[in-house]
Amino acid sequence: MSPVAPSGPVIQVFGREDSPETRAALRFFKERRAAAQFIDLRRKSMAPGELRRFVERLGAPALADATGRVWADAGLGYLRMDADELAARLLADQRLLRLPLVRVGNGFAAGRDEAAWKALLANART
């Protein structure tokens, strides 16, 4: 007999274990009894195709953590980049991403945004 797949939407949370924002996202979905698949970006980097889907839906500027330490250490605050250049830089160094990145079906969200997470759950359950 094959195992029964969990009912409900497939929720993917991309982040790091040491990120408070990622832990908040996982706690948010757990409190709503929605099973979330956690992908730790320290152990496994995001696939280029997956990152491109986030860029297509949200735009590269929405995915960049322009206030983070890694961004400042790289000196990126002084550079002007178009969306394609920024997307290439995010793909090359995923530490520049604003975490967590959440995907529920065809819905996407970046950063700590509980309103967007609620909307993703509501759209996935209808």
Residue frames as a rotation matrix with the C-alpha (Angstrom) as fourth column:
MET 1
0.586 0.810 0.000 0.00
0.810 -0.586 0.000 0.00
0.000 0.000 -1.000 0.00
SER 2
-0.275 -0.690 0.670 1.40
0.639 -0.652 -0.409 3.44
0.719 0.315 0.620 -0.92
PRO 3
-0.643 0.005 -0.766 1.58
0.682 -0.450 -0.576 6.22
-0.347 -0.893 0.286 1.66
VAL 4
0.429 0.873 0.232 -1.20
0.903 -0.413 -0.116 8.77
-0.005 0.259 -0.966 1.66
ALA 5
-0.535 -0.586 0.609 -0.19
0.615 -0.764 -0.194 12.23
0.579 0.271 0.769 0.47
PRO 6
-0.623 0.312 -0.718 -1.09
0.553 -0.473 -0.686 15.07
-0.554 -0.824 0.122 2.84
SER 7
0.223 0.782 0.582 -4.18
0.967 -0.255 -0.029 16.95
0.126 0.569 -0.813 1.82
GLY 8
0.716 0.087 -0.693 -4.08
0.283 -0.943 0.174 20.66
-0.639 -0.320 -0.700 1.22
PRO 9
0.938 -0.335 -0.084 -1.76
-0.251 -0.496 -0.831 22.91
0.237 0.801 -0.550 -0.70
VAL 10
0.429 -0.886 -0.174 1.95
0.885 0.451 -0.115 22.21
0.180 -0.104 0.978 -1.14
ILE 11
0.988 -0.124 0.090 3.82
-0.145 -0.950 0.278 24.93
0.050 -0.288 -0.956 0.73
GLN 12
0.344 -0.937 -0.060 7.52
0.848 0.338 -0.408 25.46
0.403 0.090 0.911 0.17
VAL 13
0.988 -0.138 -0.073 9.53
-0.080 -0.848 0.524 27.75
-0.134 -0.512 -0.849 2.44
PHE 14
0.394 -0.910 0.131 13.04
0.656 0.178 -0.734 28.62
0.644 0.375 0.667 1.27
GLY 15
0.771 -0.163 0.615 15.27
-0.445 -0.829 0.339 30.07
0.455 -0.536 -0.711 3.97
ARG 16
-0.330 -0.896 -0.298 17.87
-0.147 0.360 -0.921 29.37
0.932 -0.260 -0.251 6.62
GLU 17
0.185 0.387 -0.903 17.48
0.742 0.547 0.387 27.77
0.644 -0.742 -0.186 10.03
ASP 18
-0.455 -0.476 -0.752 19.21
0.872 -0.408 -0.270 30.71
-0.178 -0.779 0.601 11.72
SER 19
-0.847 0.207 0.490 16.87
0.076 -0.865 0.495 33.29
0.526 0.457 0.717 10.15
PRO 20
-0.798 0.590 -0.121 14.17
0.082 -0.092 -0.992 34.65
-0.597 -0.802 0.025 12.49
GLU 21
-0.295 0.705 -0.644 12.00
-0.887 -0.452 -0.089 35.53
-0.354 0.546 0.759 9.49
THR 22
-0.478 0.066 -0.876 12.18
-0.518 0.784 0.342 31.96
0.709 0.617 -0.341 8.19
ARG 23
-0.928 0.138 -0.346 11.27
0.351 0.639 -0.685 30.55
0.127 -0.757 -0.641 11.61
ALA 24
-0.611 0.747 -0.263 8.32
-0.369 -0.562 -0.740 32.98
-0.700 -0.355 0.619 11.73
ALA 25
-0.252 0.509 -0.823 7.06
-0.945 0.055 0.323 31.69
0.209 0.859 0.467 8.37
LEU 26
-0.659 -0.037 -0.751 7.35
-0.056 0.998 0.000 28.06
0.750 0.042 -0.660 9.46
ARG 27
-0.908 0.346 -0.238 5.56
0.284 0.087 -0.955 28.87
-0.309 -0.934 -0.177 12.73
PHE 28
-0.511 0.736 -0.444 2.83
-0.754 -0.632 -0.181 30.76
-0.414 0.243 0.877 10.81
PHE 29
-0.208 0.429 -0.879 2.01
-0.748 0.510 0.425 27.74
0.630 0.746 0.215 8.65
LYS 30
-0.798 -0.119 -0.591 2.32
0.218 0.857 -0.467 25.30
0.562 -0.502 -0.658 11.54
GLU 31
-0.865 0.494 -0.090 -0.16
-0.103 -0.349 -0.931 27.32
-0.492 -0.796 0.353 13.63
ARG 32
-0.107 0.844 -0.525 -2.63
-0.936 -0.264 -0.234 27.04
-0.336 0.466 0.818 10.75
ARG 33
0.118 0.068 0.991 -2.04
-0.168 0.985 -0.048 23.28
-0.979 -0.161 0.127 10.49
ALA 34
0.934 0.039 -0.355 -0.63
-0.356 0.024 -0.934 23.59
-0.028 0.999 0.037 6.99
ALA 35
0.578 -0.751 0.319 2.28
0.500 0.635 0.589 21.28
-0.645 -0.181 0.742 6.27
ALA 36
0.845 -0.371 -0.386 5.22
-0.520 -0.738 -0.429 23.27
-0.126 0.563 -0.817 4.94
GLN 37
0.703 -0.700 0.127 8.26
0.707 0.668 -0.234 21.83
0.079 0.254 0.964 3.21
PHE 38
0.814 -0.481 -0.327 11.37
-0.254 -0.800 0.544 23.66
-0.523 -0.359 -0.773 4.44
ILE 39
0.685 -0.674 0.278 14.36
0.621 0.339 -0.707 24.02
0.382 0.657 0.651 2.12
ASP 40
0.677 -0.530 -0.511 17.46
0.262 -0.475 0.840 25.17
-0.688 -0.703 -0.183 4.00
LEU 41
0.964 -0.264 0.043 19.50
-0.065 -0.390 -0.918 27.35
0.259 0.882 -0.393 1.67
ARG 42
0.298 -0.901 0.314 22.64
-0.903 -0.159 0.399 26.74
-0.310 -0.403 -0.861 3.72
ARG 43
-0.097 -0.293 0.951 22.54
-0.151 0.949 0.277 23.05
-0.984 -0.117 -0.136 2.86
LYS 44
-0.287 0.097 0.953 21.11
0.870 0.443 0.217 23.21
-0.401 0.891 -0.212 -0.65
SER 45
-0.815 -0.037 -0.579 21.05
-0.112 -0.969 0.219 26.26
-0.569 0.243 0.785 -2.88
MET 46
0.220 0.971 -0.096 17.93
-0.174 -0.058 -0.983 27.18
-0.960 0.233 0.156 -4.77
ALA 47
-0.141 -0.196 0.970 17.67
0.825 0.518 0.224 25.80
-0.547 0.833 0.089 -8.29
PRO 48
-0.925 -0.286 -0.250 18.10
0.117 -0.841 0.529 28.43
-0.362 0.460 0.811 -11.01
GLY 49
-0.645 0.746 0.166 14.67
0.307 0.054 0.950 27.63
0.700 0.664 -0.263 -12.48
GLU 50
0.120 0.684 -0.719 12.98
0.973 0.063 0.223 28.02
0.198 -0.727 -0.658 -9.10
LEU 51
-0.359 -0.326 -0.874 14.66
0.572 -0.817 0.070 31.36
-0.737 -0.475 0.480 -8.49
ARG 52
-0.991 0.017 0.129 13.66
0.103 -0.508 0.855 32.52
0.080 0.861 0.502 -11.99
ARG 53
-0.218 0.975 -0.050 10.02
0.721 0.196 0.665 31.74
0.658 0.109 -0.745 -11.17
PHE 54
0.169 0.223 -0.960 10.23
0.893 -0.446 0.054 34.00
-0.416 -0.867 -0.274 -8.11
VAL 55
-0.723 -0.510 -0.466 11.89
0.260 -0.826 0.501 36.75
-0.640 0.241 0.729 -10.20
GLU 56
-0.831 0.451 0.326 9.20
0.324 -0.084 0.942 36.46
0.453 0.888 -0.076 -12.89
ARG 57
0.082 0.955 -0.284 6.34
0.835 0.090 0.543 36.72
0.545 -0.282 -0.790 -10.37
LEU 58
0.613 0.179 -0.770 7.72
0.732 -0.495 0.468 39.23
-0.297 -0.850 -0.434 -7.86
GLY 59
0.824 -0.425 0.376 10.56
-0.081 -0.744 -0.664 41.02
0.561 0.516 -0.647 -9.66
ALA 60
0.093 -0.905 -0.416 14.22
0.635 0.375 -0.675 40.96
0.767 -0.201 0.610 -8.71
PRO 61
-0.492 -0.323 0.808 14.08
-0.306 -0.805 -0.508 44.10
0.815 -0.497 0.298 -6.51
ALA 62
0.467 0.749 0.470 11.44
-0.754 0.059 0.654 42.46
0.462 -0.660 0.592 -4.28
LEU 63
0.870 -0.152 -0.468 13.76
0.248 0.957 0.150 39.49
0.425 -0.247 0.871 -3.70
ALA 64
-0.074 -0.988 0.133 16.89
0.383 -0.152 -0.911 41.46
0.921 -0.017 0.389 -2.83
ASP 65
0.647 0.163 -0.744 17.73
0.762 -0.133 0.634 42.14
0.005 -0.978 -0.210 0.81
ALA 66
0.267 -0.533 0.803 19.13
0.398 -0.698 -0.596 45.63
0.878 0.478 0.026 0.21
THR 67
0.572 -0.036 0.819 19.30
-0.636 -0.650 0.416 46.33
0.517 -0.759 -0.395 3.96
GLY 68
0.985 -0.138 -0.107 21.26
0.173 0.846 0.505 43.19
0.021 -0.516 0.857 4.85
ARG 69
0.500 -0.865 -0.045 24.87
-0.313 -0.229 0.922 42.92
-0.807 -0.447 -0.385 5.95
VAL 70
-0.039 -0.514 0.857 25.88
0.657 0.633 0.410 40.80
-0.753 0.579 0.313 2.93
TRP 71
0.643 0.353 0.680 24.52
0.752 -0.461 -0.471 43.47
0.147 0.814 -0.562 0.57
ALA 72
0.959 -0.284 -0.016 26.48
-0.267 -0.919 0.289 46.21
-0.097 -0.273 -0.957 2.36
ASP 73
0.295 -0.899 0.323 29.67
-0.094 0.309 0.946 44.13
-0.951 -0.310 0.006 2.58
ALA 74
0.040 -0.229 0.973 29.53
0.885 0.460 0.072 43.52
-0.464 0.858 0.221 -1.18
GLY 75
-0.712 -0.339 -0.615 29.26
0.154 -0.930 0.335 47.28
-0.686 0.144 0.714 -1.79
LEU 76
-0.594 0.524 0.611 26.04
0.797 0.279 0.536 46.86
0.111 0.805 -0.583 -3.75
GLY 77
0.238 0.715 -0.657 24.38
0.758 -0.560 -0.335 49.92
-0.607 -0.418 -0.675 -2.22
TYR 78
-0.080 -0.381 -0.921 26.40
-0.207 -0.898 0.389 52.10
-0.975 0.222 -0.007 -4.56
LEU 79
-0.937 -0.264 0.231 25.72
0.130 0.350 0.928 50.19
-0.325 0.899 -0.293 -7.77
ARG 80
-0.049 0.921 -0.385 22.87
-0.794 -0.270 -0.544 50.77
-0.606 0.280 0.745 -10.17
MET 81
-0.937 -0.199 0.289 21.61
-0.029 0.865 0.501 47.54
-0.349 0.460 -0.816 -11.67
ASP 82
-0.312 0.875 -0.371 18.70
-0.882 -0.121 0.456 46.78
0.354 0.469 0.809 -13.93
ALA 83
0.489 0.634 0.599 16.39
-0.827 0.556 0.087 43.88
-0.278 -0.538 0.796 -13.08
ASP 84
0.883 -0.176 -0.436 18.32
-0.104 0.832 -0.545 41.38
0.458 0.527 0.716 -15.22
GLU 85
-0.126 -0.987 0.096 21.67
-0.261 -0.060 -0.963 42.27
0.957 -0.147 -0.250 -13.64
LEU 86
-0.254 0.111 0.961 20.16
-0.963 -0.115 -0.242 42.07
0.084 -0.987 0.136 -10.16
ALA 87
0.802 0.585 0.121 18.57
-0.589 0.808 -0.008 38.68
-0.102 -0.065 0.993 -10.92
ALA 88
0.555 -0.681 -0.477 21.95
0.013 0.581 -0.814 37.37
0.832 0.446 0.331 -12.13
ARG 89
-0.422 -0.725 0.545 23.62
-0.545 -0.277 -0.791 38.63
0.724 -0.631 -0.278 -8.96
LEU 90
0.145 0.566 0.812 20.95
-0.976 0.214 0.025 37.00
-0.160 -0.796 0.584 -6.77
LEU 91
0.935 0.183 -0.304 21.43
-0.269 0.925 -0.270 33.72
0.232 0.334 0.914 -8.60
ALA 92
0.179 -0.962 -0.207 25.20
-0.035 0.204 -0.978 33.91
0.983 0.182 0.003 -8.17
ASP 93
-0.889 -0.457 -0.017 25.04
0.030 -0.021 -0.999 34.77
0.457 -0.889 0.032 -4.44
GLN 94
-0.041 0.977 -0.210 21.85
0.355 0.211 0.911 33.57
0.934 -0.037 -0.355 -2.75
ARG 95
-0.404 -0.139 -0.904 22.90
0.912 -0.130 -0.388 35.17
-0.063 -0.982 0.179 0.54
LEU 96
-1.000 0.012 -0.016 21.55
-0.014 -0.987 0.159 38.40
-0.014 0.159 0.987 -1.00
LEU 97
-0.433 0.899 -0.062 17.97
0.302 0.210 0.930 37.07
0.849 0.384 -0.362 -1.00
ARG 98
-0.528 0.425 0.736 15.33
-0.811 -0.508 -0.289 38.51
0.251 -0.749 0.613 1.30
LEU 99
-0.779 0.145 -0.610 14.15
0.172 0.985 0.016 35.52
0.603 -0.093 -0.792 3.31
PRO 100
-0.432 -0.089 0.898 11.94
0.152 0.974 0.169 33.62
-0.889 0.210 -0.407 3.53
LEU 101
-0.675 0.321 -0.664 10.80
-0.733 -0.186 0.655 32.90
0.087 0.929 0.360 0.02
VAL 102
-0.478 0.624 0.618 7.42
-0.139 0.641 -0.755 31.16
-0.867 -0.447 -0.219 0.12
ARG 103
-0.737 0.314 -0.599 5.67
-0.619 0.041 0.784 29.33
0.271 0.949 0.164 -2.71
VAL 104
-0.463 0.705 0.538 2.17
-0.077 0.572 -0.816 27.93
-0.883 -0.419 -0.210 -2.44
GLY 105
0.400 0.569 0.718 1.04
0.653 0.373 -0.659 26.48
-0.643 0.733 -0.222 -5.75
ASN 106
0.102 -0.306 0.946 1.27
0.897 -0.384 -0.221 29.34
0.431 0.871 0.236 -8.22
GLY 107
0.908 0.242 0.343 1.49
0.072 -0.895 0.441 32.00
0.414 -0.375 -0.830 -5.51
PHE 108
0.013 -0.985 -0.172 4.75
0.774 0.119 -0.622 33.56
0.633 -0.125 0.764 -4.36
ALA 109
0.961 0.181 0.207 5.88
0.018 -0.794 0.608 35.79
0.275 -0.581 -0.766 -1.47
ALA 110
0.016 -0.997 -0.069 9.21
0.541 0.067 -0.838 37.20
0.841 -0.024 0.541 -0.33
GLY 111
-0.718 -0.401 0.569 10.22
-0.230 -0.635 -0.738 38.33
0.657 -0.660 0.364 3.13
ARG 112
-0.818 0.432 -0.380 8.23
0.543 0.360 -0.759 38.38
-0.191 -0.827 -0.528 6.34
ASP 113
-0.786 0.610 -0.095 4.75
-0.587 -0.691 0.422 39.22
0.192 0.388 0.901 5.07
GLU 114
-0.830 0.464 0.310 1.94
0.138 0.709 -0.691 37.54
-0.540 -0.531 -0.653 7.00
ALA 115
0.067 0.886 -0.458 -0.77
-0.505 -0.366 -0.782 39.23
-0.861 0.283 0.423 4.91
ALA 116
-0.082 -0.168 -0.982 0.70
-0.982 0.180 0.051 37.70
0.168 0.969 -0.180 1.75
TRP 117
-0.957 -0.285 -0.053 1.00
-0.267 0.939 -0.217 34.29
0.112 -0.193 -0.975 3.45
LYS 118
-0.457 0.868 0.194 -2.68
-0.048 0.193 -0.980 34.44
-0.888 -0.457 -0.046 4.47
ALA 119
0.263 0.543 -0.798 -3.65
-0.814 -0.319 -0.485 35.32
-0.518 0.777 0.359 0.90
LEU 120
-0.516 -0.522 -0.679 -1.55
-0.798 0.581 0.160 32.44
0.311 0.625 -0.716 -0.46
LEU 121
-0.955 0.185 0.233 -3.28
0.027 0.835 -0.550 29.98
-0.297 -0.519 -0.802 1.87
ALA 122
-0.128 0.979 -0.157 -6.73
-0.228 -0.183 -0.956 31.34
-0.965 -0.087 0.246 1.08
ASN 123
0.160 0.150 -0.976 -6.14
-0.970 -0.162 -0.184 31.15
-0.186 0.975 0.120 -2.69
ALA 124
-0.736 -0.526 -0.425 -4.70
-0.602 0.796 0.057 27.64
0.309 0.298 -0.903 -2.45
ARG 125
-0.869 0.410 0.275 -7.62
0.083 0.670 -0.737 26.28
-0.487 -0.618 -0.617 -0.43
THR 126
0.005 0.921 -0.389 -10.30
-0.512 -0.332 -0.792 27.57
-0.859 0.203 0.470 -2.80
